[in-house]
Amino acid sequence: MSAIAPLRALRPQKEYVKAVASLPYDVVSWEEARQIAAGNSLSYLHVEKSEIDLPADFPPHDPAIYEKARENLDRLVQQEVLFQEKQACFYVYAQGMNGFWQYGIVGGMSVAEYEAGRIKKHELTRADKELDRIRHVDRVNAHTGPVFATYRARPALDRLVEGVVASPPEYDFVTEDGIAHRVWIIAEERTIDALIGEFASVDSLYIADGHHRAAAAAAVARMRREKHPRRPNAPYENIMAVLFPHNQLKIMDYNRVVRDLNGLTATGFLERCSRNFRVSPDFAERSPRAVHEFGLYLGGRWYKLAAKADAYDAADPIGRLDVSLLQERLLGPVLAIDDPRTDKRIEFVGGIRGMEELEKLVDSGAFALAFALYPVTIEQLMEVADAQLIMPPKSTWFEPKLRSGIFTHRLSEGPEGDDACG
């Protein structure tokens, strides 16, 4: 079963929601965030990435960064830009991009279920990034952005959501990147109970994106329990999440660019490729159309690489992933990139930037070649998580990104409360 709970969200007044809503803290650099938030004191980047309000050379993870985040959130509340819901609610958060829509249920996932492994993960977290979010959540006393989660689609849940979105939305706006955002409030007790009941029959929830947020939320809950051991229903026992049916999610390709050919000539590199791949020149499509196919941009020309049958183990849920195939047959043995997490010779480009970005990077001379990958499927991701395995690094790029600031989940009972441990 999967336990979910309604939340008393802190959220924007309708007239401010577009100004408040921001990209997540971890998809923009300090400079990008500073430019985006310039002239907009309501941008939630002032909360989620509060270092933009401090000098560029300010020490990372300094306590003043988290204090500034708390100060900025308090300011938005004091200015009545944000207000706290009077009762616990669920919400439907819909996003539209290029005619594609996804409808998620906003609520709380159980920290206890996360700790028990019933909320499944597919990524490792980095200790430094996890500690940053722990300090942020604890000092701000809130989950400032939701975890992006999924579940195997259920017709009964689809029908409940369809009934909710038949009415006019509370929020309806389009952000500067062309993404449409709509939100409906679920306050009716009967619908709340129906959602809880239906999720009780969902075997597992899966974290699609936001592993560091989830890990930090659980860590802060453990800290709060030590301080207040007799609060089993405290707000910090829930992780704010948006839960989407798996068949609505869009995973885009996550591509690679490499700075050099590891001493090989272009001809020599292509010869090495031909040992495990069928190499076809003049690949007009540029982006692969099926699993185990890759686009290669080298020397101003696109090639298609199609993996030979013996190049991967079809029975291995990790080994048969295209990101694994590329790593094990080309990046590691041919280009000597053994650890893509740390090697400075490789960088990763989200598919939202298109094949033109790969061409631009290589044509600039900063990179020698680019690989275009076929997107991982959500079924592959769930299969890996079910096997308690870890996806290779930089495997998935979800679009559209959830906006932060539309929902904030405070970790104490009232707007004035503060259980921070720091």
C-alpha positions as a Markdown table, in Angstrom:
| # | Residue | x | y | z |
|---|---|---|---|---|
| 1 | Met | 0.0 | 0.0 | 0.0 |
| 2 | Ser | 1.0 | 3.7 | -0.4 |
| 3 | Ala | 0.1 | 6.2 | 2.3 |
| 4 | Ile | -0.5 | 9.8 | 1.1 |
| 5 | Ala | -1.8 | 12.7 | 3.1 |
| 6 | Pro | -3.4 | 16.1 | 2.3 |
| 7 | Leu | -1.3 | 19.2 | 3.2 |
| 8 | Arg | -1.9 | 22.7 | 4.5 |
| 9 | Ala | 0.1 | 24.2 | 1.7 |
| 10 | Leu | 1.6 | 27.7 | 1.9 |
| 11 | Arg | 0.8 | 29.1 | -1.6 |
| 12 | Pro | 0.6 | 32.3 | -3.5 |
| 13 | Gln | -2.3 | 34.6 | -3.8 |
| 14 | Lys | -3.7 | 34.1 | -7.3 |
| 15 | Glu | -2.5 | 37.4 | -8.7 |
| 16 | Tyr | 1.1 | 36.6 | -7.6 |
| 17 | Val | 1.5 | 33.0 | -8.6 |
| 18 | Lys | 3.2 | 33.6 | -12.0 |
| 19 | Ala | 5.8 | 36.0 | -10.4 |
| 20 | Val | 6.5 | 33.6 | -7.6 |
| 21 | Ala | 6.8 | 30.3 | -9.5 |
| 22 | Ser | 10.4 | 29.5 | -10.3 |
| 23 | Leu | 12.5 | 26.8 | -11.8 |
| 24 | Pro | 13.9 | 24.3 | -9.3 |
| 25 | Tyr | 17.1 | 25.4 | -7.5 |
| 26 | Asp | 19.2 | 22.6 | -9.1 |
| 27 | Val | 18.6 | 23.2 | -12.8 |
| 28 | Val | 20.0 | 26.7 | -12.9 |
| 29 | Ser | 23.4 | 28.1 | -12.0 |
| 30 | Trp | 24.0 | 31.0 | -9.6 |
| 31 | Glu | 24.4 | 33.4 | -12.5 |
| 32 | Glu | 21.4 | 32.1 | -14.4 |
| 33 | Ala | 19.2 | 32.3 | -11.2 |
| 34 | Arg | 20.4 | 35.8 | -10.5 |
| 35 | Gln | 19.5 | 37.0 | -14.0 |
| 36 | Ile | 16.1 | 35.3 | -13.9 |
| 37 | Ala | 15.2 | 36.8 | -10.5 |
| 38 | Ala | 16.6 | 40.3 | -11.3 |
| 39 | Gly | 13.9 | 42.9 | -10.8 |
| 40 | Asn | 11.5 | 40.3 | -9.4 |
| 41 | Ser | 11.5 | 40.3 | -5.6 |
| 42 | Leu | 8.7 | 37.7 | -5.6 |
| 43 | Ser | 10.6 | 35.0 | -7.5 |
| 44 | Tyr | 10.9 | 31.9 | -5.4 |
| 45 | Leu | 14.5 | 31.6 | -6.4 |
| 46 | His | 15.1 | 34.1 | -3.5 |
| 47 | Val | 14.0 | 31.2 | -1.2 |
| 48 | Glu | 15.2 | 28.1 | -3.0 |
| 49 | Lys | 18.5 | 29.6 | -4.2 |
| 50 | Ser | 19.0 | 32.4 | -1.7 |
| 51 | Glu | 22.7 | 32.7 | -2.4 |
| 52 | Ile | 21.7 | 34.9 | -5.4 |
| 53 | Asp | 21.1 | 37.6 | -2.8 |
| 54 | Leu | 24.7 | 37.3 | -1.5 |
| 55 | Pro | 28.0 | 38.1 | -3.1 |
| 56 | Ala | 29.2 | 35.7 | -5.8 |
| 57 | Asp | 32.3 | 34.7 | -3.8 |
| 58 | Phe | 30.2 | 33.9 | -0.6 |
| 59 | Pro | 31.3 | 30.6 | 0.9 |
| 60 | Pro | 29.0 | 27.7 | -0.2 |
| 61 | His | 26.9 | 26.2 | 2.6 |
| 62 | Asp | 27.5 | 29.1 | 4.9 |
| 63 | Pro | 24.7 | 29.4 | 7.5 |
| 64 | Ala | 23.9 | 32.9 | 6.3 |
| 65 | Ile | 22.7 | 31.3 | 3.0 |
| 66 | Tyr | 20.0 | 29.4 | 4.8 |
| 67 | Glu | 19.2 | 32.3 | 7.1 |
| 68 | Lys | 18.6 | 34.4 | 4.0 |
| 69 | Ala | 16.3 | 31.8 | 2.6 |
| 70 | Arg | 14.3 | 31.8 | 5.8 |
| 71 | Glu | 14.2 | 35.6 | 5.8 |
| 72 | Asn | 13.0 | 35.7 | 2.2 |
| 73 | Leu | 10.2 | 33.2 | 2.8 |
| 74 | Asp | 9.1 | 35.1 | 5.9 |
| 75 | Arg | 9.1 | 38.3 | 3.8 |
| 76 | Leu | 6.7 | 36.8 | 1.2 |
| 77 | Val | 4.4 | 35.7 | 4.0 |
| 78 | Gln | 4.5 | 39.1 | 5.8 |
| 79 | Gln | 3.8 | 40.8 | 2.5 |
| 80 | Glu | 0.8 | 38.5 | 2.1 |
| 81 | Val | 2.1 | 37.2 | -1.2 |
| 82 | Leu | 1.9 | 33.7 | 0.3 |
| 83 | Phe | -0.8 | 32.4 | 2.6 |
| 84 | Gln | -1.4 | 29.2 | 4.4 |
| 85 | Glu | -4.3 | 27.0 | 3.5 |
| 86 | Lys | -6.9 | 26.8 | 6.3 |
| 87 | Gln | -7.4 | 23.1 | 5.9 |
| 88 | Ala | -5.4 | 20.2 | 4.6 |
| 89 | Cys | -6.0 | 19.6 | 0.9 |
| 90 | Phe | -4.8 | 17.7 | -2.0 |
| 91 | Tyr | -4.2 | 19.6 | -5.3 |
| 92 | Val | -4.0 | 18.7 | -8.9 |
| 93 | Tyr | -1.0 | 20.3 | -10.7 |
| 94 | Ala | -1.1 | 20.1 | -14.5 |
| 95 | Gln | 1.6 | 21.0 | -16.9 |
| 96 | Gly | 1.3 | 21.5 | -20.7 |
| 97 | Met | 4.1 | 21.5 | -23.2 |
| 98 | Asn | 3.8 | 21.3 | -27.0 |
| 99 | Gly | 0.3 | 19.9 | -26.7 |
| 100 | Phe | 1.4 | 17.3 | -24.1 |
| 101 | Trp | -0.2 | 17.4 | -20.6 |
| 102 | Gln | 0.6 | 15.7 | -17.4 |
| 103 | Tyr | -1.7 | 15.7 | -14.3 |
| 104 | Gly | -0.2 | 15.1 | -10.9 |
| 105 | Ile | -1.6 | 14.9 | -7.4 |
| 106 | Val | 0.1 | 17.1 | -4.8 |
| 107 | Gly | 0.2 | 15.7 | -1.4 |
| 108 | Gly | 2.5 | 14.2 | 1.3 |
| 109 | Met | 4.4 | 10.9 | 0.9 |
| 110 | Ser | 5.1 | 9.1 | 4.1 |
| 111 | Val | 8.6 | 9.5 | 5.5 |
| 112 | Ala | 8.2 | 6.1 | 7.3 |
| 113 | Glu | 7.5 | 4.4 | 3.9 |
| 114 | Tyr | 10.5 | 6.2 | 2.4 |
| 115 | Glu | 12.7 | 4.9 | 5.2 |
| 116 | Ala | 11.3 | 1.4 | 4.8 |
| 117 | Gly | 12.2 | 1.4 | 1.1 |
| 118 | Arg | 8.6 | 1.3 | -0.1 |
| 119 | Ile | 9.1 | 4.6 | -1.9 |
| 120 | Lys | 11.6 | 3.4 | -4.5 |
| 121 | Lys | 14.7 | 5.2 | -5.7 |
| 122 | His | 16.9 | 4.8 | -8.7 |
| 123 | Glu | 19.6 | 7.3 | -8.0 |
| 124 | Leu | 22.4 | 7.7 | -5.5 |
| 125 | Thr | 22.6 | 11.0 | -3.7 |
| 126 | Arg | 25.8 | 13.1 | -3.1 |
| 127 | Ala | 26.6 | 13.7 | 0.5 |
| 128 | Asp | 27.4 | 17.4 | -0.1 |
| 129 | Lys | 24.2 | 18.1 | -2.0 |
| 130 | Glu | 22.1 | 16.2 | 0.6 |
| 131 | Leu | 23.7 | 18.2 | 3.4 |
| 132 | Asp | 22.9 | 21.4 | 1.6 |
| 133 | Arg | 19.2 | 20.5 | 1.4 |
| 134 | Ile | 19.1 | 19.3 | 5.0 |
| 135 | Arg | 20.4 | 22.6 | 6.2 |
| 136 | His | 18.0 | 24.5 | 3.9 |
| 137 | Val | 14.9 | 22.5 | 4.9 |
| 138 | Asp | 15.8 | 22.6 | 8.6 |
| 139 | Arg | 16.5 | 26.4 | 8.8 |
| 140 | Val | 13.6 | 27.4 | 6.5 |
| 141 | Asn | 11.4 | 25.0 | 8.4 |
| 142 | Ala | 9.7 | 23.9 | 5.2 |
| 143 | His | 9.9 | 21.8 | 2.1 |
| 144 | Thr | 10.3 | 24.5 | -0.5 |
| 145 | Gly | 9.9 | 22.4 | -3.6 |
| 146 | Pro | 8.1 | 19.1 | -4.3 |
| 147 | Val | 9.6 | 15.7 | -5.1 |
| 148 | Phe | 8.6 | 14.5 | -8.6 |
| 149 | Ala | 7.1 | 11.0 | -8.1 |
| 150 | Thr | 5.2 | 8.5 | -10.1 |
| 151 | Tyr | 3.0 | 5.4 | -9.7 |
| 152 | Arg | 1.7 | 2.8 | -12.0 |
| 153 | Ala | -1.4 | 4.3 | -13.6 |
| 154 | Arg | -4.8 | 3.3 | -12.2 |
| 155 | Pro | -8.1 | 4.0 | -14.0 |
| 156 | Ala | -9.9 | 4.8 | -10.8 |
| 157 | Leu | -7.3 | 7.5 | -9.9 |
| 158 | Asp | -7.5 | 8.9 | -13.5 |
| 159 | Arg | -11.3 | 9.2 | -13.1 |
| 160 | Leu | -10.9 | 11.1 | -9.8 |
| 161 | Val | -8.5 | 13.5 | -11.4 |
| 162 | Glu | -10.7 | 14.0 | -14.4 |
| 163 | Gly | -13.6 | 14.9 | -12.2 |
| 164 | Val | -11.5 | 17.5 | -10.4 |
| 165 | Val | -10.2 | 19.2 | -13.5 |
| 166 | Ala | -13.7 | 19.5 | -15.1 |
| 167 | Ser | -14.0 | 22.6 | -13.0 |
| 168 | Pro | -12.1 | 25.9 | -13.5 |
| 169 | Pro | -8.6 | 25.9 | -12.1 |
| 170 | Glu | -7.4 | 28.0 | -9.2 |
| 171 | Tyr | -4.2 | 28.9 | -11.0 |
| 172 | Asp | -3.8 | 29.1 | -14.8 |
| 173 | Phe | -0.6 | 30.7 | -16.2 |
| 174 | Val | 2.1 | 30.2 | -18.8 |
| 175 | Thr | 5.8 | 30.7 | -17.8 |
| 176 | Glu | 8.4 | 32.4 | -20.0 |
| 177 | Asp | 9.5 | 29.0 | -21.4 |
| 178 | Gly | 6.1 | 28.4 | -22.9 |
| 179 | Ile | 5.0 | 25.8 | -20.3 |
| 180 | Ala | 1.4 | 26.0 | -19.1 |
| 181 | His | 0.6 | 25.5 | -15.4 |
| 182 | Arg | -2.8 | 24.8 | -13.9 |
| 183 | Val | -3.8 | 24.0 | -10.3 |
| 184 | Trp | -7.0 | 22.7 | -8.8 |
| 185 | Ile | -7.8 | 22.5 | -5.1 |
| 186 | Ile | -9.2 | 19.3 | -3.6 |
| 187 | Ala | -10.8 | 20.3 | -0.3 |
| 188 | Glu | -13.9 | 18.1 | -0.4 |
| 189 | Glu | -13.7 | 15.4 | 2.3 |
| 190 | Arg | -15.2 | 12.7 | 0.1 |
| 191 | Thr | -12.7 | 13.2 | -2.7 |
| 192 | Ile | -9.8 | 13.4 | -0.2 |
| 193 | Asp | -10.9 | 10.1 | 1.3 |
| 194 | Ala | -11.3 | 8.5 | -2.1 |
| 195 | Leu | -7.8 | 9.5 | -3.1 |
| 196 | Ile | -6.3 | 8.1 | 0.1 |
| 197 | Gly | -8.3 | 4.9 | -0.4 |
| 198 | Glu | -7.1 | 4.4 | -4.0 |
| 199 | Phe | -3.5 | 5.1 | -3.2 |
| 200 | Ala | -3.8 | 2.4 | -0.4 |
| 201 | Ser | -4.0 | -0.1 | -3.3 |
| 202 | Val | -1.0 | 1.3 | -5.1 |
| 203 | Asp | 1.9 | -1.1 | -4.5 |
| 204 | Ser | 4.8 | 1.4 | -4.8 |
| 205 | Leu | 5.6 | 5.0 | -5.3 |
| 206 | Tyr | 8.7 | 5.9 | -7.3 |
| 207 | Ile | 10.9 | 8.9 | -7.1 |
| 208 | Ala | 11.4 | 10.2 | -10.7 |
| 209 | Asp | 13.3 | 13.3 | -9.8 |
| 210 | Gly | 14.2 | 15.0 | -6.5 |
| 211 | His | 16.2 | 12.3 | -4.7 |
| 212 | His | 18.1 | 14.9 | -2.7 |
| 213 | Arg | 14.9 | 16.6 | -1.7 |
| 214 | Ala | 13.5 | 13.3 | -0.5 |
| 215 | Ala | 16.6 | 12.3 | 1.4 |
| 216 | Ala | 16.8 | 15.7 | 3.1 |
| 217 | Ala | 13.2 | 15.6 | 4.1 |
| 218 | Ala | 13.7 | 12.2 | 5.7 |
| 219 | Ala | 16.9 | 13.3 | 7.5 |
| 220 | Val | 15.2 | 16.4 | 8.9 |
| 221 | Ala | 12.2 | 14.2 | 10.1 |
| 222 | Arg | 14.7 | 12.1 | 12.0 |
| 223 | Met | 16.2 | 15.2 | 13.6 |
| 224 | Arg | 12.8 | 16.5 | 14.6 |
| 225 | Arg | 11.8 | 13.1 | 16.1 |
| 226 | Glu | 14.8 | 13.3 | 18.4 |
| 227 | Lys | 13.7 | 16.7 | 19.6 |
| 228 | His | 9.9 | 15.8 | 19.7 |
| 229 | Pro | 9.6 | 12.0 | 20.0 |
| 230 | Arg | 5.8 | 12.0 | 20.6 |
| 231 | Arg | 4.6 | 13.6 | 17.4 |
| 232 | Pro | 3.7 | 10.8 | 15.0 |
| 233 | Asn | 1.4 | 12.9 | 12.9 |
| 234 | Ala | 3.7 | 16.0 | 12.7 |
| 235 | Pro | 3.9 | 17.7 | 9.3 |
| 236 | Tyr | 7.6 | 16.7 | 9.0 |
| 237 | Glu | 6.5 | 13.1 | 8.7 |
| 238 | Asn | 5.3 | 13.8 | 5.2 |
| 239 | Ile | 7.4 | 14.6 | 2.1 |
| 240 | Met | 5.8 | 17.1 | -0.2 |
| 241 | Ala | 5.5 | 15.5 | -3.7 |
| 242 | Val | 3.6 | 15.7 | -7.0 |
| 243 | Leu | 2.5 | 12.2 | -7.9 |
| 244 | Phe | 2.0 | 11.5 | -11.6 |
| 245 | Pro | 0.6 | 8.3 | -13.3 |
| 246 | His | 3.6 | 6.7 | -15.1 |
| 247 | Asn | 1.9 | 6.8 | -18.5 |
| 248 | Gln | 1.8 | 10.6 | -18.5 |
| 249 | Leu | 5.5 | 11.2 | -17.9 |
| 250 | Lys | 7.8 | 12.4 | -20.6 |
| 251 | Ile | 11.5 | 11.4 | -20.3 |
| 252 | Met | 13.7 | 13.1 | -22.8 |
| 253 | Asp | 17.1 | 12.1 | -24.1 |
| 254 | Tyr | 20.2 | 12.9 | -22.0 |
| 255 | Asn | 23.1 | 13.4 | -24.4 |
| 256 | Arg | 26.8 | 13.4 | -24.0 |
| 257 | Val | 29.7 | 15.6 | -25.4 |
| 258 | Val | 33.3 | 14.6 | -25.1 |
| 259 | Arg | 36.3 | 17.0 | -25.3 |
| 260 | Asp | 38.8 | 14.7 | -27.2 |
| 261 | Leu | 39.2 | 11.4 | -29.0 |
| 262 | Asn | 41.7 | 10.0 | -26.4 |
| 263 | Gly | 44.6 | 10.3 | -29.0 |
| 264 | Leu | 42.7 | 8.6 | -31.8 |
| 265 | Thr | 42.1 | 10.0 | -35.2 |
| 266 | Ala | 38.5 | 10.3 | -36.4 |
| 267 | Thr | 39.1 | 7.3 | -38.7 |
| 268 | Gly | 40.6 | 5.3 | -35.9 |
| 269 | Phe | 37.7 | 6.1 | -33.6 |
| 270 | Leu | 35.1 | 5.1 | -36.1 |
| 271 | Glu | 37.0 | 1.8 | -36.6 |
| 272 | Arg | 36.8 | 1.2 | -32.9 |
| 273 | Cys | 33.1 | 1.9 | -32.9 |
| 274 | Ser | 32.6 | -0.7 | -35.7 |
| 275 | Arg | 33.7 | -3.5 | -33.3 |
| 276 | Asn | 30.4 | -3.3 | -31.4 |
| 277 | Phe | 28.2 | -1.1 | -33.6 |
| 278 | Arg | 27.1 | -0.9 | -37.2 |
| 279 | Val | 28.3 | 2.5 | -38.3 |
| 280 | Ser | 26.2 | 4.3 | -41.0 |
| 281 | Pro | 27.3 | 7.8 | -42.2 |
| 282 | Asp | 25.0 | 10.7 | -43.2 |
| 283 | Phe | 22.5 | 10.1 | -40.4 |
| 284 | Ala | 19.9 | 12.7 | -41.5 |
| 285 | Glu | 17.6 | 12.2 | -38.5 |
| 286 | Arg | 20.5 | 12.9 | -36.0 |
| 287 | Ser | 18.4 | 11.8 | -33.1 |
| 288 | Pro | 17.9 | 8.0 | -32.7 |
| 289 | Arg | 14.5 | 6.5 | -33.2 |
| 290 | Ala | 14.9 | 3.2 | -31.3 |
| 291 | Val | 16.7 | 1.7 | -28.3 |
| 292 | His | 20.3 | 0.6 | -28.9 |
| 293 | Glu | 20.8 | 3.2 | -31.6 |
| 294 | Phe | 22.9 | 6.3 | -31.2 |
| 295 | Gly | 23.6 | 9.5 | -33.1 |
| 296 | Leu | 27.3 | 10.4 | -33.3 |
| 297 | Tyr | 28.3 | 13.9 | -34.4 |
| 298 | Leu | 32.0 | 14.0 | -35.4 |
| 299 | Gly | 33.9 | 16.2 | -37.8 |
| 300 | Gly | 30.8 | 18.1 | -38.9 |
| 301 | Arg | 29.0 | 14.9 | -39.9 |
| 302 | Trp | 26.3 | 12.7 | -38.3 |
| 303 | Tyr | 26.7 | 9.0 | -38.1 |
| 304 | Lys | 24.2 | 6.3 | -36.9 |
| 305 | Leu | 25.6 | 3.7 | -34.5 |
| 306 | Ala | 23.4 | 0.6 | -34.1 |
| 307 | Ala | 24.5 | -1.9 | -31.4 |
| 308 | Lys | 25.3 | -5.4 | -32.5 |
| 309 | Ala | 23.4 | -8.2 | -30.8 |
| 310 | Asp | 26.4 | -9.4 | -28.7 |
| 311 | Ala | 27.3 | -5.9 | -27.5 |
| 312 | Tyr | 25.0 | -6.1 | -24.4 |
| 313 | Asp | 23.2 | -8.5 | -22.1 |
| 314 | Ala | 19.5 | -8.4 | -22.9 |
| 315 | Ala | 18.7 | -10.1 | -19.5 |
| 316 | Asp | 20.5 | -7.4 | -17.4 |
| 317 | Pro | 18.1 | -4.5 | -16.5 |
| 318 | Ile | 21.1 | -2.2 | -16.1 |
| 319 | Gly | 23.4 | -3.6 | -18.8 |
| 320 | Arg | 20.8 | -3.3 | -21.6 |
| 321 | Leu | 20.2 | 0.4 | -21.0 |
| 322 | Asp | 21.6 | 2.6 | -23.7 |
| 323 | Val | 23.5 | 4.7 | -21.2 |
| 324 | Ser | 25.2 | 1.5 | -19.9 |
| 325 | Leu | 25.9 | 0.3 | -23.4 |
| 326 | Leu | 27.6 | 3.5 | -24.4 |
| 327 | Gln | 29.6 | 3.6 | -21.3 |
| 328 | Glu | 30.8 | 0.0 | -21.4 |
| 329 | Arg | 31.5 | -0.2 | -25.1 |
| 330 | Leu | 32.7 | 3.3 | -26.0 |
| 331 | Leu | 33.2 | 5.8 | -23.3 |
| 332 | Gly | 35.2 | 3.6 | -21.0 |
| 333 | Pro | 37.3 | 1.3 | -23.2 |
| 334 | Val | 37.8 | 3.6 | -26.2 |
| 335 | Leu | 37.7 | 7.1 | -24.8 |
| 336 | Ala | 39.1 | 6.3 | -21.3 |
| 337 | Ile | 36.2 | 7.9 | -19.5 |
| 338 | Asp | 35.9 | 5.4 | -16.6 |
| 339 | Asp | 33.8 | 7.5 | -14.2 |
| 340 | Pro | 31.4 | 9.9 | -16.0 |
| 341 | Arg | 30.4 | 11.4 | -12.6 |
| 342 | Thr | 33.9 | 12.9 | -12.1 |
| 343 | Asp | 35.7 | 13.0 | -15.5 |
| 344 | Lys | 36.0 | 16.6 | -16.7 |
| 345 | Arg | 36.3 | 15.5 | -20.3 |
| 346 | Ile | 32.6 | 14.7 | -20.6 |
| 347 | Glu | 29.5 | 16.8 | -20.1 |
| 348 | Phe | 25.8 | 16.1 | -20.3 |
| 349 | Val | 23.2 | 18.0 | -22.4 |
| 350 | Gly | 19.5 | 17.6 | -21.7 |
| 351 | Gly | 17.4 | 16.8 | -24.8 |
| 352 | Ile | 15.3 | 19.9 | -24.3 |
| 353 | Arg | 18.2 | 21.8 | -25.9 |
| 354 | Gly | 18.0 | 19.7 | -29.1 |
| 355 | Met | 20.5 | 18.4 | -31.6 |
| 356 | Glu | 21.5 | 21.9 | -32.6 |
| 357 | Glu | 23.1 | 22.4 | -29.2 |
| 358 | Leu | 25.3 | 19.2 | -29.7 |
| 359 | Glu | 26.4 | 20.5 | -33.1 |
| 360 | Lys | 27.1 | 24.0 | -31.6 |
| 361 | Leu | 29.3 | 22.6 | -28.9 |
| 362 | Val | 31.3 | 20.3 | -31.2 |
| 363 | Asp | 31.6 | 22.9 | -34.0 |
| 364 | Ser | 32.9 | 25.4 | -31.4 |
| 365 | Gly | 36.0 | 23.3 | -31.0 |
| 366 | Ala | 35.5 | 22.9 | -27.3 |
| 367 | Phe | 34.4 | 19.3 | -27.8 |
| 368 | Ala | 35.5 | 16.6 | -30.3 |
| 369 | Leu | 32.3 | 14.6 | -30.6 |
| 370 | Ala | 28.7 | 14.2 | -29.3 |
| 371 | Phe | 26.5 | 11.3 | -28.7 |
| 372 | Ala | 22.7 | 11.5 | -29.0 |
| 373 | Leu | 20.8 | 8.8 | -27.1 |
| 374 | Tyr | 17.3 | 7.4 | -27.2 |
| 375 | Pro | 15.4 | 8.3 | -24.1 |
| 376 | Val | 15.1 | 5.9 | -21.2 |
| 377 | Thr | 11.5 | 4.7 | -20.7 |
| 378 | Ile | 9.6 | 5.1 | -17.5 |
| 379 | Glu | 9.1 | 1.3 | -17.5 |
| 380 | Gln | 12.9 | 0.8 | -17.6 |
| 381 | Leu | 13.3 | 3.2 | -14.7 |
| 382 | Met | 10.6 | 1.4 | -12.6 |
| 383 | Glu | 12.2 | -2.0 | -13.5 |
| 384 | Val | 15.5 | -0.8 | -12.2 |
| 385 | Ala | 14.0 | 0.6 | -9.0 |
| 386 | Asp | 12.0 | -2.6 | -8.4 |
| 387 | Ala | 15.2 | -4.6 | -8.6 |
| 388 | Gln | 16.7 | -2.2 | -6.0 |
| 389 | Leu | 19.4 | -1.2 | -8.5 |
| 390 | Ile | 20.7 | 2.2 | -9.4 |
| 391 | Met | 20.5 | 3.9 | -12.8 |
| 392 | Pro | 23.7 | 5.0 | -14.4 |
| 393 | Pro | 24.5 | 8.7 | -13.9 |
| 394 | Lys | 22.7 | 11.2 | -16.1 |
| 395 | Ser | 20.2 | 8.7 | -17.4 |
| 396 | Thr | 17.0 | 10.7 | -17.3 |
| 397 | Trp | 15.9 | 14.2 | -18.2 |
| 398 | Phe | 12.2 | 14.9 | -17.3 |
| 399 | Glu | 10.3 | 17.7 | -18.9 |
| 400 | Pro | 8.5 | 19.8 | -18.1 |
| 401 | Lys | 10.2 | 20.7 | -14.8 |
| 402 | Leu | 8.0 | 21.2 | -11.7 |
| 403 | Arg | 7.9 | 24.9 | -10.6 |
| 404 | Ser | 8.9 | 25.7 | -7.1 |
| 405 | Gly | 6.9 | 28.2 | -5.0 |
| 406 | Ile | 3.5 | 27.1 | -6.0 |
| 407 | Phe | 3.4 | 24.9 | -3.0 |
| 408 | Thr | 5.4 | 25.1 | 0.2 |
| 409 | His | 5.0 | 22.6 | 3.0 |
| 410 | Arg | 5.8 | 24.0 | 6.5 |
| 411 | Leu | 7.1 | 21.5 | 9.0 |
| 412 | Ser | 5.4 | 22.9 | 12.1 |
| 413 | Glu | 1.7 | 23.0 | 12.9 |
| 414 | Gly | 1.1 | 26.7 | 12.5 |
| 415 | Pro | 2.6 | 29.6 | 10.4 |
| 416 | Glu | 4.4 | 31.0 | 13.5 |
| 417 | Gly | 5.8 | 27.7 | 14.7 |
| 418 | Asp | 9.5 | 26.7 | 14.4 |
| 419 | Asp | 10.9 | 23.3 | 15.3 |
| 420 | Ala | 14.2 | 23.8 | 13.6 |
| 421 | Cys | 17.0 | 21.8 | 15.1 |
| 422 | Gly | 19.9 | 24.1 | 14.0 |
